[in-house]
Amino acid sequence: MWKNERKDGDERRKIRILIVEDAAYMREMLEEMLNQQRDRYEIVGFAVNGREAVEKYKELKPDIVTMDLVMEVMDGIQAIKEIRKYDKRVKILVITALGTPEYEKASLEAGADACLWKPFTVKNLFEVLERLVSQDECGNGEE
């Protein structure tokens, strides 16, 4: 169950999301997509590299992190590992143009919960996010 969510299911708390993406146009696109369901999702922050992602995660403690893989300072794979060391329960969605089996395997081994390859649709994004949310609500998250 998401933090602060009422057990009777009445008034679900918004799912808090941290967007980690170095390309401004992709940050804006993700923001536009997520704002289509403002009643369900709340963007709590943005990070433009892996090191900033780890810092922002610790500060903001979002429910879900969307993670680019190729970034300056610290890449997405290393950032996923660092965030996982800090919190085993967070849901991490890799969003990348590097849609190869090798990158998918590396992402999942680092601790990502799912991968979404660019380009993707709004429908694809919300399907994956809802799958991550339902995994946590069903108690499938790590303790």
C-alpha positions as CSV (number, residue, x, y, z in Angstrom):
1,M,0.0,0.0,0.0
2,W,1.3,3.5,-0.8
3,K,2.3,5.6,2.1
4,N,-0.7,7.5,3.6
5,E,-3.2,5.7,1.5
6,R,-6.5,5.0,3.2
7,K,-7.3,1.3,3.6
8,D,-10.9,1.6,2.4
9,G,-9.6,2.8,-1.0
10,D,-11.3,6.1,-0.7
11,E,-9.3,9.1,-1.9
12,R,-6.1,7.5,-3.1
13,R,-3.0,9.5,-2.5
14,K,-1.2,10.7,-5.6
15,I,1.7,8.6,-6.8
16,R,4.9,10.8,-6.3
17,I,7.3,10.7,-9.3
18,L,10.9,11.9,-9.7
19,I,11.9,12.3,-13.4
20,V,15.6,11.7,-14.1
21,E,16.4,12.8,-17.7
22,D,19.2,14.9,-19.1
23,A,17.4,16.1,-22.2
24,A,15.1,19.0,-21.6
25,Y,12.6,18.1,-24.3
26,M,12.2,14.6,-22.8
27,R,11.6,16.1,-19.3
28,E,9.0,18.4,-20.7
29,M,7.3,15.6,-22.7
30,L,7.2,13.3,-19.6
31,E,5.8,16.2,-17.6
32,E,3.1,16.9,-20.2
33,M,2.1,13.2,-20.3
34,L,2.0,12.8,-16.5
35,N,0.0,16.1,-16.2
36,Q,-2.8,14.4,-18.2
37,Q,-3.5,12.4,-15.0
38,R,-2.7,15.0,-12.3
39,D,-5.3,13.4,-10.1
40,R,-3.2,10.2,-10.0
41,Y,0.4,11.3,-10.5
42,E,2.4,14.1,-8.9
43,I,5.8,15.1,-10.2
44,V,7.9,16.0,-7.1
45,G,11.1,16.8,-8.9
46,F,13.6,16.5,-11.8
47,A,17.2,15.5,-12.0
48,V,19.5,15.8,-15.0
49,N,22.2,13.3,-14.0
50,G,22.7,10.2,-11.9
51,R,24.3,12.0,-8.9
52,E,21.6,14.5,-8.8
53,A,19.0,11.7,-9.0
54,V,20.4,10.0,-5.9
55,E,20.5,13.3,-4.0
56,K,16.9,14.2,-5.0
57,Y,15.7,10.7,-4.2
58,K,17.0,11.0,-0.7
59,E,15.5,14.4,-0.3
60,L,12.1,13.9,-1.9
61,K,11.5,10.1,-1.4
62,P,9.2,9.6,-4.4
63,D,7.2,6.4,-5.0
64,I,8.5,6.0,-8.5
65,V,11.7,7.2,-10.3
66,T,11.8,7.4,-14.1
67,M,15.5,6.9,-15.0
68,D,17.3,7.7,-18.2
69,L,20.4,5.6,-18.8
70,V,22.9,7.9,-20.6
71,M,23.7,11.0,-18.6
72,E,26.8,13.0,-17.6
73,V,28.4,12.8,-14.1
74,M,26.8,9.4,-13.2
75,D,24.9,7.2,-15.6
76,G,21.5,5.6,-14.9
77,I,22.8,2.2,-14.1
78,Q,25.0,3.5,-11.3
79,A,22.2,5.8,-10.1
80,I,19.8,2.8,-9.9
81,K,22.4,0.9,-7.8
82,E,22.9,3.8,-5.5
83,I,19.2,4.5,-5.0
84,R,18.6,0.7,-4.3
85,K,21.3,0.8,-1.6
86,Y,19.3,3.5,0.1
87,D,15.8,2.1,-0.5
88,K,14.9,-1.4,-1.6
89,R,11.2,-0.6,-2.0
90,V,11.3,2.2,-4.5
91,K,9.9,1.5,-8.0
92,I,12.3,2.4,-10.8
93,L,11.2,2.7,-14.4
94,V,14.0,3.0,-17.0
95,I,13.1,5.2,-19.9
96,T,15.7,5.1,-22.6
97,A,16.4,5.0,-26.4
98,L,18.9,2.2,-25.7
99,G,16.4,-0.5,-26.3
100,T,18.7,-3.5,-26.5
101,P,18.5,-6.8,-24.6
102,E,21.9,-5.9,-23.1
103,Y,20.8,-2.6,-21.7
104,E,17.5,-4.1,-20.4
105,K,19.4,-6.9,-18.6
106,A,21.9,-4.4,-17.1
107,S,19.0,-2.2,-16.0
108,L,17.1,-5.0,-14.3
109,E,20.2,-6.4,-12.7
110,A,21.0,-3.0,-11.3
111,G,17.6,-2.9,-9.7
112,A,15.1,-1.4,-12.2
113,D,11.6,-2.7,-12.0
114,A,10.7,-2.1,-15.7
115,C,12.0,-0.6,-18.9
116,L,10.2,1.6,-21.5
117,W,11.9,2.2,-24.8
118,K,11.8,5.6,-26.6
119,P,9.7,6.4,-28.5
120,F,6.7,5.4,-26.5
121,T,3.1,6.5,-26.2
122,V,1.1,8.0,-23.3
123,K,-0.8,4.8,-23.1
124,N,2.5,2.8,-22.8
125,L,3.7,5.0,-20.0
126,F,0.5,4.8,-17.9
127,E,0.3,1.0,-18.5
128,V,3.8,0.5,-17.1
129,L,3.2,2.9,-14.2
130,E,0.0,1.3,-13.2
131,R,1.7,-2.2,-13.3
132,L,4.4,-0.9,-10.9
133,V,1.7,0.6,-8.6
134,S,-0.3,-2.5,-8.6
135,Q,2.8,-4.7,-7.8
136,D,3.3,-2.6,-4.7
137,E,-0.3,-2.6,-3.6
138,C,-0.4,-6.4,-3.9
139,G,2.6,-6.7,-1.6
140,N,5.0,-7.8,-4.3
141,G,7.5,-5.2,-3.4
142,E,10.7,-6.1,-1.5
143,E,10.6,-5.6,2.3
